[in-house]
């Protein structure tokens, strides 16, 4: 894309991000009896497109944990983990306006798919944020691990619960992790302290998390206006994400 203008490069990245999201949503990693093969192949393709190493571990047979790593300038420092899950809850197809795994996008830019909010959009946001930062020549101080786990929707017993007990996880040397959250149409994000309990809402204004006496930090996020029910207009606002805690922790 070297001959393209800055605006054209931005538009190309946005189109690629939306296409990647729709492709991920079209993989029916749905309970019960989830087959994760399609998700693993998709993530292997994404890692290759980013030039990043990928690991796939089956701690429980048929329940893969996928790790895509962006090695930082100081890899000996404790790392950051950005986590999402690959599985989605069952669907009742007769209740849907469009087929739940079609990832149909209407003329207004609304995308309809199971898993659009919970939580395949978040996994794609992580990867597309990395892609954008790479396109700007950004390198991070700390190593960033993007993890994709199975079976979250049924408690994670064969997913994250067993993964965190392994040396595989220990060797990632994680000091901070972000997990599931809500998609937002603005720069206001819900911060949770426990299941479905809103603790604090913060904006991206050099004050994120300062209420918790952790540190001040300016953070903006790759945002999609995504939906499962068709009520939110899809818009893509690609901003800084992962300079995150890499320089500040």
C-alpha positions in Angstrom: 0.0 0.0 0.0 3.0 2.2 -0.3 1.6 4.2 -3.2 -1.6 5.0 -1.4 -2.4 8.1 0.5 -2.8 8.1 4.2 -6.6 8.2 3.9 -6.5 5.3 1.4 -4.3 3.2 3.7 -6.7 3.9 6.6 -9.7 2.9 4.5 -7.9 -0.3 3.4 -7.1 -1.2 7.0 -10.7 -0.6 8.0 -12.1 -2.7 5.2 -9.7 -5.5 6.0 -10.7 -5.4 9.6 -14.4 -5.6 8.8 -13.8 -8.4 6.4 -11.8 -10.3 9.0 -14.5 -9.8 11.6 -17.2 -11.1 9.2 -15.1 -14.1 8.3 -14.6 -14.9 12.0 -18.3 -14.5 12.7 -19.1 -17.0 9.9 -17.4 -19.8 11.8 -20.1 -21.6 13.8 -18.2 -22.3 17.0 -21.5 -22.8 18.7 -22.5 -24.9 21.7 -23.1 -27.7 22.3 -20.2 -29.8 20.9 -18.1 -27.0 19.5 -15.7 -27.8 16.7 -12.8 -25.2 17.1 -11.0 -26.3 13.9 -12.3 -23.4 11.8 -11.3 -20.8 14.5 -7.8 -22.2 14.7 -7.3 -22.1 11.0 -8.7 -18.6 10.8 -6.3 -17.4 13.6 -3.3 -19.1 12.0 -4.1 -17.1 8.9 -4.3 -13.9 10.9 -1.0 -14.6 12.6 0.7 -15.3 9.3 -0.7 -12.0 7.8 0.8 -10.1 10.8 4.1 -12.0 10.7 3.6 -13.1 14.3 4.3 -16.5 15.9 1.3 -18.6 17.0 1.0 -21.5 19.4 -1.9 -23.9 19.6 -2.1 -26.1 22.7 -4.8 -28.7 23.5 -4.5 -29.1 27.2 -7.9 -30.9 26.9 -8.4 -32.8 23.7 -10.5 -30.9 21.2 -10.3 -27.7 23.3 -7.5 -25.6 21.8 -5.9 -22.6 23.4 -4.4 -20.2 20.8 -1.6 -17.7 21.6 -0.5 -15.1 19.1 2.6 -13.1 20.4 4.0 -9.8 19.5 7.5 -9.7 21.1 8.4 -6.4 22.7 11.7 -4.5 22.8 12.4 -5.8 26.3 11.0 -9.4 26.3 12.4 -10.1 29.7 9.8 -7.8 31.3 6.5 -9.2 32.5 4.0 -9.3 29.5 0.5 -8.2 28.8 -2.3 -10.6 27.8 -5.3 -9.7 25.8 -7.8 -12.5 26.0 -11.0 -13.5 24.3 -13.0 -16.7 23.8 -13.8 -18.5 20.6 -17.1 -20.2 21.5 -20.6 -18.7 21.3 -23.9 -19.6 22.8 -26.6 -21.6 21.0 -29.0 -19.9 18.6 -32.7 -20.2 17.7 -32.5 -19.5 14.0 -36.2 -18.8 13.6 -35.8 -15.8 15.9 -33.2 -14.1 13.7 -33.7 -11.6 11.0 -30.7 -13.1 9.1 -29.0 -16.4 9.5 -26.9 -16.2 12.7 -23.7 -17.3 11.1 -24.0 -15.3 7.8 -22.5 -12.2 9.2 -24.9 -10.3 7.0 -24.1 -6.6 6.6 -27.1 -4.4 5.6 -27.0 -1.1 3.7 -26.7 0.8 6.9 -23.5 -1.1 7.9 -25.2 -3.2 10.6 -23.7 -6.7 11.0 -25.9 -9.6 12.2 -24.2 -12.6 13.7 -24.0 -14.7 16.8 -20.8 -13.7 18.7 -20.6 -10.2 17.3 -20.5 -8.7 20.8 -19.8 -11.9 22.8 -17.0 -11.8 22.0 -15.5 -12.3 18.6 -15.4 -8.5 17.9 -13.0 -8.1 20.8 -10.6 -10.7 19.5 -10.6 -9.0 16.1 -10.1 -5.6 17.7 -7.0 -6.8 19.4 -5.5 -8.2 16.1 -6.5 -5.1 14.1 -5.0 -2.8 16.6 -1.8 -4.6 16.3 -2.0 -4.5 12.5 -2.6 -0.7 12.7 0.3 -0.1 15.1 2.6 -2.2 12.9 1.6 -0.1 9.9 2.8 3.0 11.8 6.1 1.4 12.7 5.2 1.2 16.4 7.1 -1.3 18.6 6.1 -2.1 22.1 8.4 -2.2 25.1 6.7 -5.3 26.5 5.6 -8.5 24.8 1.9 -8.8 24.1 0.2 -12.1 24.0 -3.3 -12.3 22.4 -5.0 -15.4 23.6 -8.1 -17.2 22.3 -9.6 -19.8 24.7 -12.4 -22.4 24.4 -15.5 -23.1 26.4 -15.9 -19.8 28.2 -19.7 -19.9 27.7 -19.9 -23.1 29.8 -17.6 -22.0 32.6 -14.2 -22.4 31.0 -13.4 -25.6 33.0 -11.6 -27.1 30.0 -10.3 -23.7 28.8 -8.8 -20.9 30.8 -9.3 -22.8 34.1 -6.8 -25.5 33.1 -4.6 -23.2 31.0 -3.6 -21.0 34.0 -2.4 -24.0 35.9 0.1 -25.0 33.2 3.8 -24.0 32.7 2.7 -22.8 29.3 0.8 -20.0 31.0 3.5 -19.4 33.7 6.1 -19.0 31.0 4.1 -16.2 29.4 5.1 -14.1 32.5 1.8 -12.1 32.4 1.6 -9.1 34.7 -1.6 -7.6 33.4 -4.5 -8.9 31.4 -7.7 -7.6 29.7 -10.6 -9.9 29.1 -14.2 -9.7 28.1 -16.0 -6.4 28.0 -18.7 -4.5 26.2 -18.6 -3.0 22.8 -19.1 0.8 23.0 -20.3 3.3 20.4 -18.5 6.2 22.2 -15.3 6.8 24.1 -17.0 5.8 27.3 -16.4 2.2 28.4 -17.9 0.2 31.2 -15.3 -1.1 33.7 -16.3 -4.2 35.6 -15.3 -5.5 39.0 -17.0 -8.8 38.9 -19.7 -10.5 36.8 -22.2 -8.0 35.4 -21.4 -5.4 38.1 -20.5 -2.0 36.8 -17.8 -0.5 39.0 -16.8 2.7 37.2 -17.2 4.3 33.8 -14.1 6.1 32.5 -13.3 8.1 29.4 -10.1 8.2 27.3 -8.7 11.4 28.9 -5.5 10.5 30.7 -7.5 9.3 33.7 -8.4 5.7 32.8 -8.3 3.6 36.0 -6.9 6.4 38.2 -9.9 5.9 40.5 -8.4 2.5 41.4 -5.1 4.1 42.3 -3.3 2.1 39.7 -1.9 4.8 37.4 -2.9 7.4 34.9 -2.9 6.3 31.4 -4.1 7.6 28.1 -5.8 4.8 26.1 -8.0 4.7 23.1 -9.3 1.6 21.5 -10.1 0.1 18.2 -13.8 0.3 18.1 -16.5 -1.3 16.1 -20.1 -0.4 16.4 -21.1 -4.0 16.3 -24.3 -5.8 17.2 -26.0 -9.1 17.7 -29.5 -7.6 17.5 -29.1 -5.2 14.7 -29.7 -2.0 16.7 -26.3 -0.4 16.4 -24.8 1.1 13.3 -21.5 -0.4 12.3 -18.7 2.1 12.3 -15.0 1.5 12.6 -12.9 3.9 14.6 -9.3 2.7 14.5 -7.3 4.4 17.2 -4.4 3.6 19.5 -4.9 0.5 21.6 -1.9 -1.3 22.7 0.5 1.4 23.6 -1.7 0.5 26.5 0.3 -0.5 29.5 3.4 -1.5 27.5 5.2 1.7 28.2 3.6 2.5 31.6 3.5 -0.6 33.7 
